[in-house]
Amino acid sequence: MLRYIAKRILIFIPTLLVISLITFIISVNAPGDPVDAILNKKSGDVGQNARGQVDKTAYVSMRHKLGLDLPLFYCSITNATTCDTLYRISKADVRDNLEHIAFIYGNWPLVAKYYASIQNLNNALAERITDTTFVEKIIDARPYANSLYTTFKEDEINKLFDKVNACIPANVPDLSQISASINNAKKAFNDIVINKNSFQKYIPVLHWYGFRNQYHHWLVNFLRGDFGISYQDMQPVGPIIWGAMKWTMGISLISILLAYLIAIPLGVEAAIKRGSKKEKATTTGLFMLYSLPNFWIATILIIFFCGGDWFSWFPAPGAPPVPNDAPFMYHVTQGIYRLILPLFCWTYTSLAFISRQMRGGMLNVIGQDYIRTAKAKGLSERTVIWKHALRNSLLPIITLFANVFPLVISGSVVIEQIFSIPGMGQISYNALVANDYPLVFTVTMFAAILTLLGTLIADILYAMVDPRISFAKLTA
């Protein structure tokens, strides 16, 4: 058994690496710019033009803090048109545009020179923005000059240069530096077109970056317990996760325990008294509960039992927390009151399914020869059922346990939202709405780890409850 567990754990390592890699790929391809999202929240600017108003120095500093100024992976396979240090350019749309131009014309040195000329042009316009004499013309020219960063089609680029020239009067000494920058940028682009080399795109090139890359940085930090910074409030993700996990884990474990303690006896009873009126009534009642959406039941319970016109037995969702200086027993009773309704909504949907699986497993076992032998020896029916038959009928229940085990941390989004429980479900929902990807992907990784762990625990329980199952041959 120990050798089997060790082998399974060794298999978990590459599995988690693949999951982490997939999670990382999704995170880097998620829509939006995390640096802009953080800086705009800090500045309170959430308008459509907020991205252009972010200070460049703050942008570069935040990008470095998040580790986004590193290459994505340990290596990359591209073609000879792509620069191996393209990741150093801050804006993703600018990087994509330069890569597109390089792919079309196949001459990266000239593309880099063109990019530098566009920067010089925009810097020249920015330096003269305070000039009251030509401020209107410079303001008109800046959007066209800035659009050069994200335009790759030849005709569109030429049109942008024409529009910039139209805004800046020719032969004006005060604007000679801007005019020279325009001419240099236009000449740099013409050099790209003239010296086009399409064959470069067919030459494969391997770029090696070593361990100093975004994925390695992200993975090592995750293993250390550093899950990044939340885009919503710039707080570390770790404390947010741990604070929410204690709520979800506590409720989930109690819910799983209640579901199994109630459903297993009901399933056994249903199998023993198959076809009886009691069995039919119990099964019908459980499936009626199973068919009712938990969000609807939760809403009804809140309306009727949380300070409505009927009963005020429980505090309403969002009620003020219990004061820290309150007596211990008051904390306990209030905690119980606040958890009764969420626990009911969390648990009742599992009863019908688990009891049905238990009933099927028990029916399959009680027809076996060894059960008939035990009865022939004169053992009581209670001993036969609960001592001999129960263990071997638990296999479907153990399989279900492996599937519900990840819920210990992932939680129930609907129930936590309705009852205002600050658990994993609620913070995951809020993170998805706010595009807070570090938090979302941390929850995803934890759910993956618990899924693998649940599978391992299920395998161990299989061997414990059924002596016919042995992993010795698998490890021989």
VEXZA-959630 format. One record per residue (C-alpha): residue number from 1; y, x, z. Coordinates in steps of 0.02 Angstrom, whole numbers, plus 32768, in hexadecimal, padded with zeros to 4 digits. Example, Ala and Ser with C-alpha at 12.3 -4.5 7.8 and 13.67 -1.06 7.14 Angstrom:
<recs>
[rec 1; [7F1F; 8267; 8186]]
[rec 2; [7FCB; 82AC; 8165]]
</recs>
This chain:
<recs>
[rec 1; [8000; 8000; 8000]]
[rec 2; [807A; 808B; 802F]]
[rec 3; [805B; 80E3; 7F8A]]
[rec 4; [807A; 8041; 7F2C]]
[rec 5; [811D; 8023; 7F8A]]
[rec 6; [8154; 80D5; 7F65]]
[rec 7; [812F; 80BD; 7EAC]]
[rec 8; [818F; 801A; 7EA7]]
[rec 9; [8224; 806A; 7EFB]]
[rec 10; [821F; 80F8; 7E7B]]
[rec 11; [821F; 8074; 7DF0]]
[rec 12; [82B6; 8021; 7E41]]
[rec 13; [831F; 80BD; 7E26]]
[rec 14; [8320; 80BA; 7D66]]
[rec 15; [832A; 7FFC; 7D6A]]
[rec 16; [83C7; 8000; 7DD4]]
[rec 17; [8410; 8089; 7D65]]
[rec 18; [83F6; 801A; 7CCC]]
[rec 19; [8443; 7F85; 7D27]]
[rec 20; [84D6; 7FF0; 7D60]]
[rec 21; [84EF; 802F; 7CAF]]
[rec 22; [84EE; 7F7E; 7C68]]
[rec 23; [8567; 7F47; 7CF1]]
[rec 24; [85D8; 7FDA; 7CCB]]
[rec 25; [85D7; 7FB7; 7C0F]]
[rec 26; [8608; 7F02; 7C30]]
[rec 27; [8692; 7F39; 7CA8]]
[rec 28; [86E3; 7FB3; 7C2E]]
[rec 29; [86DB; 7F32; 7BA2]]
[rec 30; [8720; 7EA4; 7C0C]]
[rec 31; [87C1; 7E58; 7BC9]]
[rec 32; [8868; 7E8D; 7C0E]]
[rec 33; [88B0; 7F2F; 7C50]]
[rec 34; [888A; 7F4B; 7D09]]
[rec 35; [891C; 7FC2; 7D1F]]
[rec 36; [8997; 7F42; 7CDB]]
[rec 37; [8947; 7EBB; 7D46]]
[rec 38; [895D; 7F22; 7DE5]]
[rec 39; [8A0E; 7F5D; 7DBF]]
[rec 40; [8A49; 7EB1; 7D89]]
[rec 41; [8A06; 7E64; 7E2A]]
[rec 42; [8A5D; 7EEA; 7E8F]]
[rec 43; [8B01; 7ECA; 7E34]]
[rec 44; [8AEA; 7E0D; 7E33]]
[rec 45; [8B04; 7E0B; 7D76]]
[rec 46; [8A81; 7DA0; 7D22]]
[rec 47; [8AE1; 7D6E; 7C86]]
[rec 48; [8AA7; 7D88; 7BD3]]
[rec 49; [8B13; 7E23; 7BBF]]
[rec 50; [8ADD; 7E70; 7C64]]
[rec 51; [8A70; 7EF1; 7C0F]]
[rec 52; [8B02; 7F41; 7BB6]]
[rec 53; [8B68; 7F48; 7C56]]
[rec 54; [8AEC; 7FAD; 7CBC]]
[rec 55; [8B33; 8056; 7CE7]]
[rec 56; [8AD6; 80DE; 7C89]]
[rec 57; [8ACF; 8155; 7D1C]]
[rec 58; [8A84; 80CE; 7D8D]]
[rec 59; [8A0B; 809E; 7D04]]
[rec 60; [89CB; 8150; 7CED]]
[rec 61; [89C0; 816A; 7DAA]]
[rec 62; [895D; 80C9; 7DC6]]
[rec 63; [88EB; 80F1; 7D33]]
[rec 64; [88C4; 8199; 7D81]]
[rec 65; [88A6; 8148; 7E2B]]
[rec 66; [8826; 80D2; 7DDF]]
[rec 67; [87D2; 8160; 7D80]]
[rec 68; [87F8; 8110; 7CD8]]
[rec 69; [883F; 81B2; 7C91]]
[rec 70; [878F; 81FA; 7C86]]
[rec 71; [8712; 81EC; 7BF6]]
[rec 72; [86A1; 8153; 7C01]]
[rec 73; [85F8; 81A8; 7C08]]
[rec 74; [85A2; 8251; 7C11]]
[rec 75; [85A5; 8260; 7B54]]
[rec 76; [85D2; 8200; 7AB8]]
[rec 77; [8594; 8201; 7A06]]
[rec 78; [861F; 81E4; 7988]]
[rec 79; [8652; 8227; 78DE]]
[rec 80; [86C0; 82B9; 78AE]]
[rec 81; [875B; 824A; 78A2]]
[rec 82; [8763; 8227; 795E]]
[rec 83; [87B4; 8298; 79DD]]
[rec 84; [874E; 82C2; 7A79]]
[rec 85; [87E7; 82AE; 7AEA]]
[rec 86; [8821; 8206; 7AA9]]
[rec 87; [87FE; 81BA; 7B55]]
[rec 88; [8898; 8213; 7B9A]]
[rec 89; [890A; 8198; 7B40]]
[rec 90; [8936; 8112; 7BBF]]
[rec 91; [893B; 8071; 7B5B]]
[rec 92; [8897; 802E; 7B17]]
[rec 93; [88E6; 7FD9; 7A80]]
[rec 94; [893E; 807C; 7A50]]
[rec 95; [889A; 80DC; 7A5E]]
[rec 96; [8841; 805C; 79F3]]
[rec 97; [88CA; 8061; 7970]]
[rec 98; [88CC; 811F; 7964]]
[rec 99; [880E; 8121; 7958]]
[rec 100; [8818; 80A1; 78CC]]
[rec 101; [8899; 8107; 786C]]
[rec 102; [8832; 81A6; 7882]]
[rec 103; [8796; 814C; 7844]]
[rec 104; [87F1; 810C; 77A8]]
[rec 105; [8844; 81B0; 7778]]
[rec 106; [87CE; 822E; 77C7]]
[rec 107; [884F; 82AB; 7806]]
[rec 108; [8866; 82A9; 78C2]]
[rec 109; [88E2; 833D; 78D0]]
[rec 110; [895C; 82E0; 785F]]
[rec 111; [893E; 823D; 78BE]]
[rec 112; [8967; 8298; 7961]]
[rec 113; [8A07; 82DA; 7912]]
[rec 114; [8A34; 8229; 78DA]]
[rec 115; [8A16; 81E7; 798B]]
[rec 116; [8A89; 826D; 79D3]]
[rec 117; [8B10; 823F; 7953]]
[rec 118; [8B06; 8187; 7986]]
[rec 119; [8B1A; 81BB; 7A3C]]
[rec 120; [8BB3; 8223; 7A0F]]
[rec 121; [8BFE; 818F; 79B1]]
[rec 122; [8BE5; 8116; 7A41]]
[rec 123; [8C28; 8196; 7ABD]]
[rec 124; [8CC3; 81B0; 7A52]]
[rec 125; [8CE3; 80F5; 7A4E]]
[rec 126; [8CC6; 80E6; 7B09]]
[rec 127; [8D43; 8172; 7B2E]]
[rec 128; [8DCD; 8118; 7ACF]]
[rec 129; [8DAC; 806A; 7B16]]
[rec 130; [8E42; 807C; 7B8B]]
[rec 131; [8EB7; 80A5; 7AFA]]
[rec 132; [8F2B; 800D; 7AF5]]
[rec 133; [8F64; 8033; 7A43]]
[rec 134; [8EB9; 8024; 79F1]]
[rec 135; [8E56; 7FCB; 7A78]]
[rec 136; [8E35; 7F2E; 7A10]]
[rec 137; [8DF4; 7F91; 797C]]
[rec 138; [8D84; 7FFB; 79EC]]
[rec 139; [8D40; 7F61; 7A44]]
[rec 140; [8D18; 7F17; 7999]]
[rec 141; [8CC0; 7FB5; 7961]]
[rec 142; [8C54; 7FD2; 79FC]]
[rec 143; [8BD3; 7F45; 79DF]]
[rec 144; [8BB2; 7F85; 792E]]
[rec 145; [8BA2; 803A; 7969]]
[rec 146; [8B30; 8005; 79F7]]
[rec 147; [8AC1; 7FA1; 797E]]
[rec 148; [8A98; 8044; 7924]]
[rec 149; [8A25; 806D; 79B7]]
[rec 150; [89B3; 7FDA; 798C]]
[rec 151; [89BC; 7FCE; 78CF]]
[rec 152; [8945; 8027; 7859]]
[rec 153; [895C; 7FD4; 77AF]]
[rec 154; [89C3; 803D; 7737]]
[rec 155; [8A2F; 7FB2; 76F2]]
[rec 156; [8A56; 7F6D; 779F]]
[rec 157; [8A85; 8019; 77E1]]
[rec 158; [8AFC; 8033; 774F]]
[rec 159; [8B4B; 7F8A; 7770]]
[rec 160; [8B66; 7FB8; 7826]]
[rec 161; [8BBC; 805A; 77F2]]
[rec 162; [8C2B; 7FF8; 777B]]
[rec 163; [8C5B; 7F80; 7807]]
[rec 164; [8C83; 800F; 787D]]
[rec 165; [8CEE; 8060; 77F5]]
[rec 166; [8D47; 7FBA; 77D9]]
[rec 167; [8D76; 7FB2; 7891]]
[rec 168; [8DB6; 8065; 789D]]
[rec 169; [8E4D; 8088; 782E]]
[rec 170; [8E3D; 811F; 77BE]]
[rec 171; [8EB7; 81B2; 77C2]]
[rec 172; [8EF4; 8189; 7873]]
[rec 173; [8F04; 822D; 78D3]]
[rec 174; [8EE3; 81DD; 797C]]
[rec 175; [8E3D; 819A; 793C]]
[rec 176; [8E08; 8235; 78DC]]
[rec 177; [8D81; 825F; 795B]]
[rec 178; [8D32; 81B2; 7949]]
[rec 179; [8D3E; 81BB; 788C]]
[rec 180; [8CE8; 8265; 788E]]
[rec 181; [8C5F; 821E; 78FD]]
[rec 182; [8C44; 818F; 7884]]
[rec 183; [8C37; 8205; 77F0]]
[rec 184; [8BBF; 8278; 784E]]
[rec 185; [8B4D; 81E7; 787D]]
[rec 186; [8B4E; 81A3; 77CC]]
[rec 187; [8B2A; 8250; 7785]]
[rec 188; [8A9B; 8267; 7803]]
[rec 189; [8A4B; 81C5; 77C8]]
[rec 190; [8A60; 81F2; 7711]]
[rec 191; [8A09; 8298; 7733]]
[rec 192; [8975; 8236; 7778]]
[rec 193; [896B; 81CB; 76DA]]
[rec 194; [897E; 825E; 7664]]
[rec 195; [88FB; 82CA; 76BC]]
[rec 196; [8878; 8242; 76CC]]
[rec 197; [87C7; 8283; 76E9]]
[rec 198; [874A; 81F3; 76EA]]
[rec 199; [86B1; 8263; 76F9]]
[rec 200; [86D9; 828D; 77AF]]
[rec 201; [869F; 81E1; 77E7]]
[rec 202; [85EC; 8209; 77AF]]
[rec 203; [85DA; 82A7; 781A]]
[rec 204; [858D; 8281; 78C6]]
[rec 205; [85D3; 82DF; 795A]]
[rec 206; [8593; 82E8; 7A0E]]
[rec 207; [8617; 82F8; 7A95]]
[rec 208; [85DC; 8331; 7B42]]
[rec 209; [864D; 830D; 7BD7]]
[rec 210; [85DF; 833B; 7C6B]]
[rec 211; [85DF; 82E0; 7D11]]
[rec 212; [8699; 82C2; 7D16]]
[rec 213; [8697; 8218; 7CC4]]
[rec 214; [86BA; 8162; 7CF2]]
[rec 215; [8605; 812B; 7D02]]
[rec 216; [85D4; 81BB; 7D73]]
[rec 217; [8671; 81A1; 7DDB]]
[rec 218; [864B; 80E7; 7DEA]]
[rec 219; [8592; 80FE; 7E13]]
[rec 220; [85AB; 8189; 7E94]]
[rec 221; [8634; 8125; 7EEA]]
[rec 222; [85C3; 808B; 7EEE]]
[rec 223; [8538; 80EE; 7F40]]
[rec 224; [85B5; 812F; 7FBF]]
[rec 225; [85EC; 807E; 7FE8]]
[rec 226; [8693; 808C; 7F8D]]
[rec 227; [8695; 7FF5; 7F1A]]
[rec 228; [8744; 800B; 7ED5]]
[rec 229; [87E6; 7FAD; 7EEC]]
[rec 230; [87FD; 7EF2; 7ED8]]
[rec 231; [8874; 7EC4; 7E4D]]
[rec 232; [88B1; 7E2D; 7EAF]]
[rec 233; [88FC; 7E7F; 7F49]]
[rec 234; [88DD; 7F3A; 7F32]]
[rec 235; [8867; 7F3A; 7FC8]]
[rec 236; [87C3; 7F9C; 7FC9]]
[rec 237; [8732; 7F30; 7F8D]]
[rec 238; [86BE; 7F6E; 8018]]
[rec 239; [8711; 7F15; 80AB]]
[rec 240; [8724; 7E77; 8043]]
[rec 241; [866A; 7E78; 801B]]
[rec 242; [8632; 7E9B; 80CD]]
[rec 243; [86A7; 7E17; 8115]]
[rec 244; [8664; 7D92; 809E]]
[rec 245; [85AE; 7DC9; 80A8]]
[rec 246; [859D; 7DA3; 8162]]
[rec 247; [85C6; 7CEC; 813E]]
[rec 248; [8555; 7CD9; 80A8]]
[rec 249; [84C6; 7D3E; 80F1]]
[rec 250; [84C8; 7CDC; 8194]]
[rec 251; [84CA; 7C32; 813F]]
[rec 252; [844B; 7C65; 80BA]]
[rec 253; [83CD; 7CAB; 8135]]
[rec 254; [83D8; 7C10; 81A4]]
[rec 255; [83CA; 7BA1; 810A]]
[rec 256; [8331; 7BFD; 80C7]]
[rec 257; [82DF; 7BF8; 8173]]
[rec 258; [8300; 7B3D; 8186]]
[rec 259; [82C5; 7B18; 80D5]]
[rec 260; [821F; 7B71; 80EE]]
[rec 261; [8202; 7B2E; 819E]]
[rec 262; [821C; 7A7C; 8161]]
[rec 263; [81D3; 7A84; 80B0]]
[rec 264; [8130; 7AE2; 80D6]]
[rec 265; [80EF; 7A62; 8155]]
[rec 266; [8126; 79D5; 80E2]]
[rec 267; [80CA; 7A23; 804F]]
[rec 268; [802D; 7A40; 80B5]]
[rec 269; [8032; 798E; 80F7]]
[rec 270; [804B; 794C; 8046]]
[rec 271; [7FB3; 79AC; 8008]]
[rec 272; [7F44; 7972; 8097]]
[rec 273; [7F77; 78BC; 8084]]
[rec 274; [7F86; 78BB; 7FC8]]
[rec 275; [7F9D; 780D; 7F81]]
[rec 276; [7FC8; 77BB; 8028]]
[rec 277; [8061; 774E; 803E]]
[rec 278; [80AE; 77CC; 80B5]]
[rec 279; [8098; 7858; 8037]]
[rec 280; [80E4; 77F1; 7FAB]]
[rec 281; [8177; 77BB; 8018]]
[rec 282; [8199; 786F; 8050]]
[rec 283; [818E; 78B4; 7F9F]]
[rec 284; [81FD; 782A; 7F5A]]
[rec 285; [8280; 7845; 7FE1]]
[rec 286; [8285; 7901; 7FC6]]
[rec 287; [8296; 78F1; 7F0A]]
[rec 288; [8320; 7871; 7F1F]]
[rec 289; [837D; 78F1; 7F89]]
[rec 290; [8356; 7978; 7F09]]
[rec 291; [83A3; 790F; 7E7F]]
[rec 292; [844A; 78FD; 7ED9]]
[rec 293; [84C8; 7986; 7EAD]]
[rec 294; [84F5; 79EB; 7F47]]
[rec 295; [85AF; 79EA; 7F1D]]
[rec 296; [85AC; 792B; 7F1C]]
[rec 297; [854E; 7923; 7FC0]]
[rec 298; [85C6; 79A3; 800B]]
[rec 299; [865D; 793B; 7FD6]]
[rec 300; [8611; 789B; 801C]]
[rec 301; [85E9; 78F0; 80C2]]
[rec 302; [869B; 7932; 80D0]]
[rec 303; [86E5; 7886; 80AC]]
[rec 304; [8678; 782B; 812A]]
[rec 305; [8661; 78AA; 81B5]]
[rec 306; [86F7; 791F; 81B2]]
[rec 307; [878B; 78BF; 81F6]]
[rec 308; [8788; 782F; 8179]]
[rec 309; [878D; 7775; 819B]]
[rec 310; [86D8; 7772; 81D7]]
[rec 311; [86A8; 77FE; 824D]]
[rec 312; [86FB; 789E; 8289]]
[rec 313; [8661; 78FA; 82C2]]
[rec 314; [8685; 799E; 8267]]
[rec 315; [8723; 7A04; 8244]]
[rec 316; [8767; 79F2; 8195]]
[rec 317; [8757; 7A85; 811C]]
[rec 318; [87EA; 7AFA; 812E]]
[rec 319; [8804; 7ACE; 81E5]]
[rec 320; [885B; 7B55; 824E]]
[rec 321; [87E3; 7BDC; 828D]]
[rec 322; [87AA; 7BE0; 8341]]
[rec 323; [8825; 7C46; 83AA]]
[rec 324; [87E6; 7CF1; 83DC]]
[rec 325; [880B; 7CD0; 8494]]
[rec 326; [87A4; 7C2F; 8497]]
[rec 327; [870C; 7C29; 850C]]
[rec 328; [8667; 7C6B; 84C8]]
[rec 329; [860E; 7BC3; 84CC]]
[rec 330; [86A0; 7B73; 846F]]
[rec 331; [8689; 7BF6; 83E6]]
[rec 332; [85CF; 7BCE; 83E0]]
[rec 333; [85E3; 7B10; 83DA]]
[rec 334; [866E; 7B18; 8359]]
[rec 335; [8607; 7B8E; 82EE]]
[rec 336; [8575; 7B15; 82F3]]
[rec 337; [85E3; 7A80; 82C8]]
[rec 338; [8631; 7ADB; 8234]]
[rec 339; [8587; 7B11; 81F0]]
[rec 340; [8523; 7A70; 81FD]]
[rec 341; [8565; 7A1D; 815E]]
[rec 342; [8564; 7ABB; 80F1]]
[rec 343; [84B4; 7AE4; 812E]]
[rec 344; [8478; 7A36; 8101]]
[rec 345; [84C2; 7A41; 8051]]
[rec 346; [847E; 7AF2; 803E]]
[rec 347; [83CE; 7AC2; 8075]]
[rec 348; [839F; 7A12; 803D]]
[rec 349; [838E; 7A3B; 7F83]]
[rec 350; [8308; 7ABD; 7FAB]]
[rec 351; [8298; 7A49; 8010]]
[rec 352; [824E; 79E6; 7F7F]]
[rec 353; [8229; 7A7E; 7F14]]
[rec 354; [81DE; 7AEA; 7F9E]]
[rec 355; [8176; 7A5B; 7FE5]]
[rec 356; [8135; 7A33; 7F37]]
[rec 357; [8102; 7AE8; 7F1B]]
[rec 358; [80AF; 7AEA; 7FC6]]
[rec 359; [8052; 7A49; 7F9E]]
[rec 360; [8012; 7A90; 7EF9]]
[rec 361; [7FDB; 7B33; 7F4A]]
[rec 362; [7F82; 7AD8; 7FD6]]
[rec 363; [7F28; 7A62; 7F5F]]
[rec 364; [7EEB; 7AF8; 7EFC]]
[rec 365; [7EA7; 7B4D; 7F99]]
[rec 366; [7E55; 7ABD; 7FF6]]
[rec 367; [7DDB; 7AA5; 7F66]]
[rec 368; [7D9A; 7B58; 7F75]]
[rec 369; [7CE8; 7B7F; 7FB0]]
[rec 370; [7D1D; 7BDE; 804C]]
[rec 371; [7D7E; 7B46; 808A]]
[rec 372; [7CE4; 7ADA; 8077]]
[rec 373; [7C7F; 7B60; 80D1]]
[rec 374; [7CFB; 7B62; 8161]]
[rec 375; [7CEE; 7AA5; 8170]]
[rec 376; [7C2F; 7AAF; 816B]]
[rec 377; [7C34; 7B28; 81FF]]
[rec 378; [7C81; 7A9D; 8266]]
[rec 379; [7D34; 7ADE; 826F]]
[rec 380; [7DB7; 7A5A; 828D]]
[rec 381; [7E20; 7A22; 81FA]]
[rec 382; [7EBD; 7A66; 824E]]
[rec 383; [7E6E; 7B13; 825E]]
[rec 384; [7E2F; 7B10; 81AA]]
[rec 385; [7ED7; 7ADD; 8164]]
[rec 386; [7F51; 7B41; 81CD]]
[rec 387; [7EE8; 7BDE; 81E8]]
[rec 388; [7E7D; 7BF3; 814C]]
[rec 389; [7ECF; 7B8F; 80C0]]
[rec 390; [7F86; 7BAB; 80E8]]
[rec 391; [7F8A; 7C68; 80CE]]
[rec 392; [7F3E; 7C61; 8020]]
[rec 393; [7FAC; 7BCF; 7FEB]]
[rec 394; [804D; 7C2D; 8012]]
[rec 395; [804F; 7C93; 7F71]]
[rec 396; [80C1; 7C1A; 7F10]]
[rec 397; [8135; 7C11; 7FA8]]
[rec 398; [8140; 7CCE; 7FB0]]
[rec 399; [816D; 7CD1; 7EF7]]
[rec 400; [81F9; 7C57; 7F19]]
[rec 401; [8235; 7CC3; 7FA9]]
[rec 402; [824A; 7D57; 7F33]]
[rec 403; [82BA; 7CEA; 7EC5]]
[rec 404; [8326; 7CA5; 7F51]]
[rec 405; [8339; 7D4C; 7FAB]]
[rec 406; [83D2; 7D82; 7F43]]
[rec 407; [842A; 7CE3; 7F7C]]
[rec 408; [843B; 7D35; 8026]]
[rec 409; [84D5; 7D8F; 7FE3]]
[rec 410; [8504; 7D34; 7F43]]
[rec 411; [851E; 7C91; 7FA2]]
[rec 412; [8547; 7BE5; 7F60]]
[rec 413; [85EA; 7BDD; 7F01]]
[rec 414; [85F7; 7B1F; 7F08]]
[rec 415; [85CF; 7B08; 7FC0]]
[rec 416; [863D; 7B97; 7FF9]]
[rec 417; [86CE; 7B58; 7F92]]
[rec 418; [86BE; 7AA5; 7FD1]]
[rec 419; [86AB; 7AD4; 8088]]
[rec 420; [872A; 7B63; 807E]]
[rec 421; [86AA; 7BE4; 80B8]]
[rec 422; [86EC; 7C95; 8097]]
[rec 423; [8643; 7CD1; 8059]]
[rec 424; [8601; 7D2D; 7FC2]]
[rec 425; [85FF; 7C91; 7F54]]
[rec 426; [86B6; 7C6D; 7F73]]
[rec 427; [86F3; 7D20; 7F5A]]
[rec 428; [8687; 7D30; 7EBD]]
[rec 429; [86D4; 7C92; 7E74]]
[rec 430; [8785; 7CC9; 7EA0]]
[rec 431; [8762; 7D75; 7E56]]
[rec 432; [8723; 7D29; 7DB2]]
[rec 433; [87BE; 7CBB; 7DA4]]
[rec 434; [882F; 7D51; 7DC5]]
[rec 435; [87CC; 7DCA; 7D55]]
[rec 436; [87AD; 7E36; 7DEF]]
[rec 437; [871F; 7E97; 7DA0]]
[rec 438; [86FE; 7F1A; 7E27]]
[rec 439; [86D5; 7E8E; 7EA1]]
[rec 440; [866E; 7E2C; 7E22]]
[rec 441; [8604; 7EC0; 7DEE]]
[rec 442; [85E9; 7EF9; 7EA2]]
[rec 443; [859E; 7E4E; 7EC9]]
[rec 444; [8536; 7E5C; 7E29]]
[rec 445; [84F0; 7F05; 7E5E]]
[rec 446; [84C5; 7EC6; 7F0C]]
[rec 447; [846E; 7E2E; 7EC1]]
[rec 448; [8408; 7EA1; 7E50]]
[rec 449; [83D6; 7F0F; 7EE3]]
[rec 450; [83A0; 7E78; 7F49]]
[rec 451; [833F; 7E33; 7EB5]]
[rec 452; [82DA; 7ED4; 7EAA]]
[rec 453; [82C6; 7ED8; 7F66]]
[rec 454; [828C; 7E22; 7F68]]
[rec 455; [8208; 7E49; 7EE6]]
[rec 456; [81C7; 7EDA; 7F4F]]
[rec 457; [81C2; 7E71; 7FED]]
[rec 458; [8165; 7DE9; 7F8E]]
[rec 459; [80E1; 7E66; 7F55]]
[rec 460; [80C8; 7EA2; 8007]]
[rec 461; [80B9; 7DEF; 8046]]
[rec 462; [8039; 7DC8; 7FC0]]
[rec 463; [7FC5; 7E4D; 8006]]
[rec 464; [7FE7; 7E16; 80B9]]
[rec 465; [7FBC; 7D5E; 80A2]]
[rec 466; [7F2D; 7D6F; 8025]]
[rec 467; [7EA8; 7DF4; 8049]]
[rec 468; [7E6A; 7DE4; 7F96]]
[rec 469; [7F09; 7E39; 7F5A]]
[rec 470; [7F09; 7EF6; 7F6A]]
[rec 471; [7F79; 7F79; 7F1B]]
[rec 472; [7F02; 8008; 7F42]]
[rec 473; [7EB7; 8006; 7E92]]
[rec 474; [7F66; 8008; 7E46]]
[rec 475; [7F8F; 80A9; 7EA1]]
[rec 476; [7EE6; 80FE; 7E8C]]
</recs>
